[in-house]
Amino acid sequence: MYNTNYHRASSVEDAVSKMGSSDDAKFVSGGQTLIPTMKQRLAAPSDLIDLRHVDSMKGITVDGNQITIGAGVTHAEVHSSKELGAACPSIAALAGHIGDPHVRNMGTIGGSIANNDPAADYPAAMIALNATIITNKREIAADGFFTGMFETALGEDEIITAVSFITPVKAAYSKFPNPASRYAMAGVFVAQTGEGVRVGVTGAGADGVHRHTEMEAALTANWTPEAIANCNVDANELLSDLHGDNNYRANLVKVMAKRAVEMAG
Amino acid sequence: MSEGIGARVLRKEDKRFITGDGKYTDDVTNHGQCYAAFVRSPHAHANIKSIDKSAAEAIVGVEGVFDGHQLTGDGIGNIICGWAVNSKDGSPMNMGAWSALATNTVRYAGDAVAVVIADSPANAKTAAEAVVVDYEVLSSVTDAGKSLEAGVEQIHPEAPNNLIFDWEIGEQAATEEAIAGAAHVTEMKVINNRVSPNPMEPRSAVATFDASEDHYTLYTTSQNPHVARLVLSAFYQVAPEHKLRVIAPDVGGGFGAKIYIYPEEIVCLWASMKTKRSVKWTSDRTEAFLTDAHGRDHITTAKMGFDKNNKIVGFQVDTIANLGAYMSLFSSATPTYLYATLLSGQYNIANVHGNVRAVYTNTTPVDAYRGAGRPEAAFLVERMLTTAAGELGVDPAELRRANFITEFPHQTPVIMAYDSGDFNANMDAAMKASDYAGFEARRSEAASRGKMRGIGISCYIEACGIAPSAAVGSLGAGVGLWESAEVRVNPVGTVEILTGSHSHGQGHETTFAQLINDRFGLPADNVQVVHGDTDKVQFGMGTYGSRSGAVGMSAIVKALDKVEAKAKKIAAHLLEADEGDIVIENGEVKVAGTDKTLGWHEVCLGAYTAHNLPEGMEPGLKEGAFYDPANFTFPAGCYICEVEVDPETGTTDIVQFVASDDFGTIINPMIVEGQVHGGIAQGVGQALLEQAVYDDNGQLLTGSYMDYTMPRADDLPSYTVSHETTVCPGNPLGIKGCGEAGAIGSPPAVINAITDAIGNNDLSMPATPSKVWAAIQATQSKQAAE
């Protein structure tokens, strides 16, 4: 790791101000991607601005059918939250399969979404749940937030403060983990929301997380695992790597979607 | 509770390992210590046009920046392969030069080009990044088969067409004739995948040159510190043998990768002399993937002929072995004498011929990895047998039984003389434990759940102990492979065992002490095992090839014989009895059939006070011994694996794994079971998960655990492990060895099970979900077409 200056932000405003007065700063939350990358000398920010002590970014609120999760909430907290377990068990279950206990106790939902790793789990949930990404500047619909691999709509000094969504009628996430990293090789989040059926796919897409509109239409017509069978998953739009080619991933997307619908009931 | 041979004594060393109190090389810190960081080639193959060190030298804290020309200029010798293998035409192997720091050419991505010595690891790394190397990039090759093709870039001028040797064993004409006349011939192409060794502790070295004493000390992660000292002094001229102390303290796993002497240890010693500072280097995990010697990487085509009674009449094997960019210490022996000598497997085959071409490629050097050649042989033979059984329409177990060797000793056509074994007993036990007979019902039940269930059998044999010195010498080994031990009995009766074996996870501190308990009845706590320090132990050949029990303990037994004889002489003199009537048991020295007794400690004290010794006897009670085995040992066994495959995703779940091994005498069953468990985990890792992968430009894609799949607990089943023992006639304890068996026997059992489950025999390791799914798809398409 190269030398870097550490700053602890006391508030969102403080974090933004510290960002403005730094050379080449990065916000850090759980640090489960950024810190290992820095240790390998693949990232060298001049300054790190730590968001973990910003109280306003913490906490989970269930208000009627409106769920809000602070950006600084860890995966372990999402997984073990009784309120979420009752209101939206699918996202609690998803969080319980991110990384290992160490990662889950450090990593945060805001950090995961801001990083938009193409194999991360949360982005699939965000687009399937039609979530709103709340920043210090605006509110962004998930559909417009994830703009490509490791790319988001966030500006330089923009910080995710929370995410919010309406409790889905039914939802589930099924993931096929990469044998080595245990990130998703294909992860599919299916949800019946107030605004229709939505299917979010992660891990497989050549451009990162995306919706599968053909499956959405099929499931709207017939919410059963069998409805997936005749859907076409275009392998040309999927990744190939040493763990599996795009044809295998196309198969996995269908199998994971089917299993997610089975789990959602 | 007995602490002797056969007792499940808890491991003494685990207290410090489990509480984080082990003392590893990286824990060594010396006054004024500096840190080494290596500048490594980012290219698989390139000429070095120039190296500009000036920016690195200007960085604060940098003590020195050195390159290969300085190293060779100081007379540091090239790294060598210690086993000479000749081609079948009698010509010597074509070994290319390997300088610890490359001088003019780099030959794999990761090849060390220069080293920075600085006052902190961070400064060393930063300075290493500041060294500017101007490369002329050359074309590269990573695949062993392609390496031999015409027009491929030449990697070493000494090795035309990248061929190191073209070697054979057995009778080619007779084997070809036997196969030509066979009633059935099974033909296969079998690939044995390249794997990274991944010991938990990465390699490390701390070198200190003491200018006033003109003496060097090297702490390093070695399975054989004496061999390291010998090679460093005699061949690399880094330091004279009598002025070099090598210490391998606690070592966190070796698996073969820590046998060899690597560039980093050499450079640290040399740099310590250059800078007059203690120099430490500890590999990070990516450096470990890049530079720890890889294992396996064979491409083989083979033919096996059967007569009309399903007896094997001939076995013809043609293997290309990838040795990587340079010849590592035992790289030539692994795919020849440790591989092709086992091609007869457990079977009575009159004609076997093996041809092995070893080639250079632009990859990390390849050498022995747990099993070393024998897993490659077992995988080939056992895949052939199961494939042949399918073609012949017979049960794979019955085909094996029909061909088992049942009489011992048995001379195979490929050098080895098997001394003992009962292959039917191992198979009977494994079939019973796995309920082999009830498998079809389990297959049907699994099918009702949508799962494809399969069963796979593997009957492995290995040659261990490694080995009679004269035999390996005649085959080209540069060293003898005996072992030495010294037993020091202290005046108060406690015992120190100094051994040339090295424990890096095997539990020697426990098992070796069990020998003393068994012999004299002393509590294990009264015994200290000393190893891993060339200043303490006179000499030793180290631990690999499952040799510490069969060879290392035999040396201890020989020394114990001498101690016992002298103790009895002293006791007989003190008790005024006949030497032949003295017995030693439960810590007492007695005259048989009388009440005359001395405490063990009284005899020991007597030896050191020397007040009343037999006429002419030297004082003291300390004996040493060298043991050179008369033959290899031959552990063998039968493994049965049962899997369920999810046809939708190709995921394999091992639902049962049964191992029945014959290891000869077992000293500590708990430790032996642990060895089998760990060995199977590595074998399953190779079969299902692990592969070192290079891209078309020779870049290692699997350079971290994000892409290299290590077996995790949830990838592995609970094993059913048992033993059917035939005592080894070749050594005093009857031990065959257990360290590698699991890794040798398990891969073919796993692959045979999966191919049985999916009904497609065309499947290579690692059988990843994507590969298994593709194989299922291929079968289904074929069936649809029919």
Interface residues (C-beta under 8 A of the other chain):
Chain A: M1 Y2 N3 Q40 R41 F176 P179 A180 S181 L242 H243 G244 D245 N247 Y248 N251 L252 V255
Chain B: A122 K125 T126 E129 T286 E648 T649 G650 L689 V693 L701 T702 Y705 M706 D707 Y708 T709 M710 T768 P769 S770 W773 A774
